[in-house]
Amino acid sequence: MRVVVIIPAYNEERTVGEVVRSVREHIPDVFVVDDGSSDGTGDRARNVGAMVVRHCVNRGLGAALGTGIAAALRADADAIVTLDADGQHDPAEIATLIAPIHAGFADMVIGTRFQSPCHCEPQRSNPGHCPHGAPWTRRAFNRIANLLTRLLFNVHCSDTQSGFRCFSRLAASRIAIRTNRMEVSSEILAEAVRHDLRITEVPIRTIYTDYSLSKGQGVGEGVRTAWSLLLRRWL
């Protein structure tokens, strides 16, 4: 089974090199989608062995995932893993995500952050963070996104916004990504249900740092994502 890992990245020069290096200890084929970065993201990724696909302008997470998945399919991937460029996912767990697909039990696997403990950076001392690593605003947004995804698209998932996923070739070829931005995570699940794809979840550890938390959705982006989901369902 040929596995390709897709890493969407926007201005991730600080972390992308180490993330790619860690991933390649487990999976050699890594595609980084440089989504119009203004720093050295693409060069850092290329220097440690990633294939880099670049957007000339910043188009958003959805567009980056769509570009990466299309590139992986052209490269004859049998399974496609996506993970974040900020270092919050543990590449050692890629095998856990692949296993249900390799065994023929699933077409799509979601790594859920809410069925196992997260691992917080010891130096973090911001009192606005909850004891489990993520700030309460992040956890609240995830709960709202889960609820909206369930009500609007009949998708039951404990972590709809997880960026750590695995697709079979069948799933990747059937899921059409139309949105360019953060609501893509819910769109992917809605597409999977529409095509009767088998979805399963596996627990993952999450490595929260001040840096990774700073890259997440703010309140404004969360509201915009929720509004986009409503429009997608009713228009």
Secondary structure, DSSP 8 states (H G I E B T S, - for coil): --EEEEEEESS-TTTHHHHHHHHHTT-S-EEEEEES-SSSHHHHHHHTT-EEEEESS---HHHHHHHHHHHHHHTT-SEEEE--TTS-S-GGGHHHHHHHHHTTS-SEEEEETTSS--EE-TT---TTB-TTSSBHHHHHHHHHHHHHHHHHH----S-TT-S-EEEEHHHHHH------STTHHHHHHHHHHHTT--EEEEE---EE-HHHHHTS--HHHHHHHHHHHHHHHH-
